[in-house]
């Protein structure tokens, strides 16, 4: 019987650190093309979408504090 490790597959699907890096790169691209250009508008929308994904994936601050205390 073959076991599937779904948690590792799900973890590798969305990397919060890489998503933050992409948001930074999008900010640079927006600065180059201009905020009010059509491309700038599209890039800003993409940046907002990625930011909302980060907000959904990050644990709540209370959970982060509890993890910090548990690790001490």
Buried (B, 14 or more C-beta within 10 A) or exposed (E): EEEEEEEEEEEEEEEEEEBEEBBEEBEEBBEEBEEEEEEBBEBBEBBEEBBEEBEEEEEEEEEEEEEEEEEE
